[in-house]
Amino acid sequence: MELKTAEAPTRIQRLKALTDTTHERLDKRIMAADPFASRDRYALFLDVQHHFHADVDPLYNDPRLNRLLPDLADRARLAALRQDIADIRGVMPAVARVEAELQPIPAALGWLYVAEGSNLGAAFLLKEAARLGLSEEFGARHLAPHPAGRGLHWRSFVAAFNALDFSGADEAEIAEGAKSAFRRVHALVEEMFA
């Protein structure tokens, strides 16, 4: 009789396990803010998203990261977010970006994990936005799935992410980067929905 050995968790699975508590806390806080109660509340949600995606946007254009993750530059959602804000508020917002030092690659990957993972949850958010009369063509562009589909888009990111050659110490830094990104969004929710 052959004994089956359990497969070791992938890098993404380990990262998810290390960040679940921080992620869950953020999800609960966002839903407690009731961002889909009205277009005014949704506009505040867009402000949160705008600040976060302005923070992460430079990573999508970082040549170091683009060598590691194919099609990374095409995944950025800041332009769609800015158009969504213009749809709701009637004016295009200024890019609210904090100029920061270039992040080490592992920390930057943690931020990208959060940004890309949020696109999976966007399927639920898009349905909520539809109740406000918003769609992939008006006000909720940044929540739209990739033309190839949400699942395939995520799986291609996961495959590239899992294929990266990093040490345990690097993975710990990736997890800290992801937690930092989740905390940044949490702080933005606190600020915008105060």
Secondary structure, DSSP 4 states (H G I P E B T S, - for coil): -PPPPPPPPPHHHHHHHHHHHHHHHHHHHHHHT-TTSSHHHHHHHHHHHHHHHHHHHHHHT-HHHHHHSTT-GGG--HHHHHHHHHHHHSSPPPP-----PPPPHHHHHHHHHHHHHHHHHHHHHHHHHHTTT-BTTBB-GGGSPPTT-HHHHHHHHHHHHHHS---HHHHHHHHHHHHHHHHHHHHHHHHHT-
